[in-house]
Amino acid sequence: MPIPELVIASANPDKVSEIAVVLQKLAVLIPRPEGMPDVVEDGENLEDNARLKALAVCEFSGRPAVADDTGLEIDVLNGAPGVFSARFAGSDATYQQNVEKVLAELDGVQMGQRTARFKTVAIVRYPDGHELIANGTVEGHISLSPLGEQGFGYDPIFVPVEGEGATFAQMGHEKHRFSHRGRAFRSLGYMLGSN
Ligand code: IMP
């Protein structure tokens, strides 16, 4: 069976390179078309936002498109930042500003209460309207301070339960073995193979 080609909705190089590693040999990723307007991510949940992006790119390009949306849920913050993870510290917040805001909100919170999880929803949308949907979750906790130089976003403060105490930012490609995105896109890759 030929490897399917998918136009990728994300223009975030950090995300695109992770997805390319997980989907290697399972799909060929085509960059999002030049000149495509930004998609307003105003859905109520991760699935809504992933669908908005996949649909917009599919309609613009006329080809099968793949999109994902990710959120960090922190239990003591009642699930925040969740769908607002990209803009937790403001609409143009940097990764570092978002990390600093999380650490400030969790100031004084004991280790046992710092539980959190990343969730990713990945969607492939086809021009005929049918979809593939996959989910990935990783449980973990928020560290007391940032550690590690790799990865992106909240990686320096997220310690997955499977990671022997290291943050995602202290791992290389090992992150994909149990990350939210690794799990969602491996599952999507499996669906592509049987689609
Ligand atoms: P997005 O909506 O999927 O782009 O993700 C929203 C925000 O979550 C991003 O801007 C990052 O700050 C954060 N994020 C997404 N994926 C990851 C990850 O794998 N590690 C750490 N932070 C992430």
Boltz pocket constraint, residues with backbone or C-beta under 6 A from the ligand:
constraints:
  - pocket:
      binder: B
      contacts: [[A, 12], [A, 68], [A, 69], [A, 70], [A, 71], [A, 72], [A, 85], [A, 86], [A, 87], [A, 95], [A, 98], [A, 151], [A, 152], [A, 153], [A, 154], [A, 155], [A, 168], [A, 179], [A, 181]]
      max_distance: 6.0
